[in-house]
Amino acid sequence: MLKEGMQAPQIELKDKDGNMVSLSDFLGKKVVLYFYPKDNTPGCTRQACAFEAANGEFEKKNAVVIGVSKDSVESHNKFARKYGLKFILLSDPELQAVNAYGVWQEKKLYGKTSMGVVRTTFVIDENGRIIKIMPKVKPDTNAADVLELI
């Protein structure tokens, strides 16, 4: 189980354009790594649009925003184009990052129990250490909460 102060697990996944992106590419910057369940769903869309609206503020604070879900590269590409998302979206169909960060968990929805990605945000410092873990975040306030934190 990951804890604040630990080194963030290294991940290397394809972005919405099919390019390989590694967490180590961003040493020297803060990283806002947020995991979300699915492209084009209401909550995930609101969360992504809020991060996009605040992206300039994150850049001023030397921070990069990276969204991760198990959706395909193609799905991310369509999602980003539809909503004008300029920050990085990583595709994790094999659940490598999802499992490394422990966000594949049991979820309950309408009385049914299933496994899925629990909406979680990790703030990582310039040296690759986790400085904040934000479990079960709210899509509408997550970006503002992270911005206030950093």
PyMOL commands that set and color helices and strands:
alter all, ss='L'
color gray80, all
select helices_A, chain A and resi 23-26+42-53+55-60+73-83+96-100+142-149
alter helices_A, ss='H'
color red, helices_A
select strands_A, chain A and resi 12-15+20-22+30-35+63-69+88-91+104-109+112-117+120-124+130-134
alter strands_A, ss='S'
color yellow, strands_A
deselect
rebuild
show_as cartoon
